[in-house]
């Protein structure tokens, strides 16, 4: 059985309660200044976080295949470049393949890949027909970013299916080139 006893506040606790009531009587001008100061501090914090992302420099594109994680051989890069070049000449669609070790300062690979696609200008400006495949062995993630001009041919649902059924099974076997090549061919078949 638990016994409850009455607790009576001490004289110092009563004094503290009186001080709290005094705070409630602060004039409106002082409250406005305090709120303005706090809002200013929060704005600076948000701006500094946003500014870090907007001032972020993506690595410079070196072609259709940008293997910053050094996963592919030169022959594999050349073969992927050949597939993409042939497709672009036929359709004007642009495809970039990018391997990365990190997507910082962004919180998600989605945000990074979208920013990268826009920064590099993948796709024809008037057609918005670019696709960026961003992945990382170290980060264990992949994203296929599709320009608005190709969304009617390659939806998020379809890219998810390509990732889950074609690319990931190869990645799980350590076959990154096979996963990307097979996924690329499937993407091209969908948008042709």
Backbone torsions as a table, in degrees:
resi	resn	phi	psi	omega
1	UNK	NA	136.2	-179.0
2	UNK	-99.3	132.2	178.2
3	UNK	-100.2	130.0	176.7
4	UNK	-104.4	135.4	176.7
5	UNK	-120.8	153.8	179.4
6	UNK	-76.7	133.2	178.5
7	UNK	-108.6	125.3	-180.0
8	UNK	-103.7	133.3	180.0
9	UNK	-67.5	146.4	177.9
10	UNK	-79.9	173.6	-179.6
11	UNK	-63.3	-38.4	-179.1
12	UNK	-69.5	-34.4	177.6
13	UNK	-67.3	-37.7	177.4
14	UNK	-64.8	-38.6	178.2
15	UNK	-63.7	-41.0	178.4
16	UNK	-63.3	-38.5	177.5
17	UNK	-63.8	-38.8	178.4
18	UNK	-64.6	-38.1	178.5
19	UNK	-65.0	-37.4	177.8
20	UNK	-63.2	-42.2	178.1
21	UNK	-64.2	-32.3	177.1
22	UNK	-65.0	-39.4	178.8
23	UNK	-60.4	-32.8	-179.8
24	UNK	-66.9	-18.7	-175.9
25	UNK	-94.5	9.1	179.4
26	UNK	-62.2	137.2	-176.9
27	UNK	-67.4	161.2	-174.6
28	UNK	-62.3	-37.3	-178.9
29	UNK	-62.1	-43.6	179.4
30	UNK	-66.3	-42.5	177.8
31	UNK	-60.0	-42.7	179.8
32	UNK	-62.2	-42.7	178.1
33	UNK	-62.6	-43.5	179.9
34	UNK	-63.9	-46.2	179.6
35	UNK	-62.9	-42.9	178.2
36	UNK	-61.4	-42.2	178.6
37	UNK	-62.7	-46.5	179.8
38	UNK	-63.5	-41.3	177.7
39	UNK	-62.4	-40.9	178.1
40	UNK	-61.7	-42.9	178.5
41	UNK	-63.2	-44.2	179.5
42	UNK	-64.5	-39.8	179.5
43	UNK	-62.8	-42.2	178.6
44	UNK	-62.8	-39.9	179.3
45	UNK	-64.0	-47.7	179.4
46	UNK	-63.4	-44.2	-179.6
47	UNK	-61.7	-41.8	-178.4
48	UNK	-66.1	-34.2	177.2
49	UNK	-70.6	-43.3	178.5
50	UNK	-65.3	-41.9	-178.8
51	UNK	-62.3	-35.2	178.3
52	UNK	-61.6	-37.8	-179.9
53	UNK	-75.8	-39.6	-177.8
54	UNK	-73.9	-25.3	178.6
55	UNK	-91.3	-2.5	179.1
56	UNK	-63.0	134.4	178.8
57	UNK	-103.5	115.9	174.6
58	UNK	-69.9	154.3	175.1
59	UNK	-62.5	152.6	-179.2
60	UNK	-73.4	134.9	178.1
61	UNK	-66.5	137.9	178.8
62	UNK	-112.7	8.9	-179.0
63	UNK	144.7	-158.3	178.1
64	UNK	-70.6	-36.7	-179.6
65	UNK	-109.2	118.9	-178.0
66	UNK	-118.1	87.7	-173.3
67	UNK	-92.4	73.6	-177.2
68	UNK	-72.3	-16.8	179.3
69	UNK	-93.8	-3.4	177.7
70	UNK	58.6	53.7	-179.0
71	UNK	-94.0	-37.5	-173.3
72	UNK	-94.9	155.8	171.9
73	UNK	-82.9	167.9	177.4
74	UNK	-60.6	-41.4	179.1
75	UNK	-62.2	-40.6	178.7
76	UNK	-65.2	-42.3	177.8
77	UNK	-61.9	-44.3	179.5
78	UNK	-61.7	-40.3	179.7
79	UNK	-66.1	-44.6	177.9
80	UNK	-62.6	-43.6	176.8
81	UNK	-57.8	-41.6	179.6
82	UNK	-62.6	-43.1	179.1
83	UNK	-62.2	-45.3	-177.7
84	UNK	-69.0	-41.8	179.7
85	UNK	-60.2	-45.6	179.4
86	UNK	-60.5	-43.8	-179.9
87	UNK	-65.3	-43.3	-178.3
88	UNK	-64.6	-41.0	178.8
89	UNK	-61.6	-34.5	-178.6
90	UNK	-77.8	-35.0	-169.6
91	UNK	-123.7	-17.6	-169.9
92	UNK	74.1	-1.9	175.2
93	UNK	-67.3	140.4	177.7
94	UNK	-111.9	135.7	179.4
95	UNK	-128.1	132.3	175.4
96	UNK	-120.2	138.0	175.3
97	UNK	-113.6	127.5	-174.2
98	UNK	-134.6	122.5	171.9
99	UNK	-103.7	136.0	-176.6
100	UNK	-133.4	160.1	176.1
101	UNK	-99.2	-18.4	-178.3
102	UNK	-158.7	153.0	174.6
103	UNK	-113.2	17.9	177.2
104	UNK	-69.3	145.0	13.9
105	UNK	-87.5	7.8	-179.5
106	UNK	-77.2	156.4	-178.9
107	UNK	-84.9	-24.6	-177.0
108	UNK	-136.3	157.1	175.1
109	UNK	-65.9	-33.3	177.1
110	UNK	-56.5	-51.3	-179.1
111	UNK	-62.4	-42.6	179.1
112	UNK	-61.9	-49.0	-175.9
113	UNK	-66.3	-36.4	177.2
114	UNK	-65.6	-45.1	177.9
115	UNK	-63.2	-40.5	179.0
116	UNK	-63.7	-46.3	179.7
117	UNK	-58.7	-42.0	179.2
118	UNK	-71.3	-41.9	-179.2
119	UNK	-64.4	-40.6	-179.2
120	UNK	-82.3	-18.1	-179.1
121	UNK	69.2	43.0	-180.0
122	UNK	-71.6	126.4	-176.3
123	UNK	102.2	156.9	177.2
124	UNK	-74.7	132.5	-174.8
125	UNK	-55.8	-43.3	-177.4
126	UNK	-76.1	-16.9	-178.4
127	UNK	-108.9	-19.9	-177.6
128	UNK	50.8	48.7	-173.3
129	UNK	-111.9	46.3	178.8
130	UNK	-106.1	152.5	174.6
131	UNK	-133.2	134.0	176.8
132	UNK	-122.9	125.2	175.3
133	UNK	-104.8	110.4	-179.2
134	UNK	-114.3	130.1	179.7
135	UNK	-150.7	167.2	177.2
136	UNK	-152.4	132.0	176.3
137	UNK	-66.0	-43.3	-178.8
138	UNK	-70.6	-40.4	-177.6
139	UNK	-83.4	-12.9	177.2
140	UNK	55.2	45.4	178.6
141	UNK	-142.5	158.5	175.8
142	UNK	-146.0	145.2	177.7
143	UNK	-141.2	135.0	172.2
144	UNK	-109.4	110.6	-177.8
145	UNK	-97.6	121.3	-174.2
146	UNK	-113.0	128.8	177.3
147	UNK	-64.7	153.1	-177.4
148	UNK	-57.5	-31.1	-178.9
149	UNK	-69.5	-13.4	179.6
150	UNK	-114.7	-0.3	-177.8
151	UNK	-59.4	-29.8	180.0
152	UNK	-73.3	-18.5	178.4
153	UNK	-102.0	-25.6	-176.9
154	UNK	-141.6	94.7	-177.5
155	UNK	-82.7	170.3	175.1
156	UNK	-60.2	-37.0	179.0
157	UNK	-61.8	-42.4	-179.8
158	UNK	-70.7	-37.6	178.0
159	UNK	-67.0	-36.4	177.3
160	UNK	-61.8	-42.4	179.4
161	UNK	-63.5	-42.5	178.3
162	UNK	-63.5	-43.0	178.9
163	UNK	-62.5	-50.7	-174.2
164	UNK	-71.2	-38.8	-173.5
165	UNK	-95.5	-23.9	-175.2
166	UNK	-113.0	-49.6	-172.9
167	UNK	-81.4	-53.5	-174.8
168	UNK	-58.3	-43.2	178.7
169	UNK	-57.1	-36.6	177.3
170	UNK	-71.7	-41.2	178.1
171	UNK	-58.8	-40.6	-179.0
172	UNK	-63.0	-25.6	177.3
173	UNK	-89.6	1.4	-178.0
174	UNK	81.8	10.2	-177.4
175	UNK	-98.0	74.4	-176.2
176	UNK	-68.6	-39.8	178.9
177	UNK	-63.0	-47.5	-179.9
178	UNK	-60.9	-42.0	179.4
179	UNK	-61.9	-47.1	-179.1
180	UNK	-68.5	-44.2	-179.3
181	UNK	-62.3	-47.9	179.8
182	UNK	-63.6	-40.5	177.5
183	UNK	-65.0	-40.9	177.9
184	UNK	-61.2	-46.3	179.7
185	UNK	-62.0	-40.6	178.6
186	UNK	-66.0	-39.2	177.3
187	UNK	-61.2	-48.4	-179.0
188	UNK	-60.7	-41.3	177.8
189	UNK	-62.0	-35.8	-179.5
190	UNK	-70.6	-36.9	-173.0
191	UNK	-96.4	-3.7	177.3
192	UNK	-72.1	NA	NA
